[in-house]
């Protein structure tokens, strides 16, 4: 019998895993996307979009679809859905693995200001010594912009995957709508063109947006780096290939 796998997606690793599983006859795969991105990357196989309705809704979905295993390959900062996945799988008795890609680590030449939360990142921006023409490159995602709205004298450069539905709540801002991966030379040019003097980022890990950190290092731009939430307890894999091997072992 084919094993029914639910991938909670939203990352490149989720797409990579879906591609690996789609080519294997022993797996029947559904990838679930939250639906926050209007132009998600193409995912092989069956895809569902939207939330589940909390722990109870996800538990009911696991039973209704007769799912055998769950791979949580959501974004490292999607702490709520990861928590719901663990609780629902515990209730339903469904095995679960979290595809938790490694975070970035500073290297020689980096000037990172580590902060535990986004409100602390806003405090760090408020304390920064910016020039009259300098700006802050905000690359944390649209849902986090509100935290910085109190900084009315700071000029922000905001890059988002999708154009926002409503104007950003920032007094001084420039908006770029684009999707990674980003070439290092383009990031370097972006920093120079907009006068970026501080970068604010989450420690998402992965290759798609790492080039902004390279540009910051080369141009001696400090980085306010927001710590990751802790992963959920349980099995973890760092890559799609590792998650695939875990699925093969737990068959």
Secondary structure, DSSP 8 states (H G I E B T S, - for coil): --EEEEEE--SHHHHHHHHHHHT-TTEEEEEEE-S--TT----SSEEEES---HHHHHHHHHHHTT--EEEE---TT-HHHHHHHHHHHHHHT-EEEEE--------TT--EEEESSHHHHHHHHHH----TT-EEEEES-GGGGGGGTT-TT-EEEEEESS--SS--S-SEEEEEE--S---HHHHHHHHHHHTEEEEEEE---SSTTTHHHHHHHHTT-EEEEE------SSEEESSHHHHHHHHHHT-
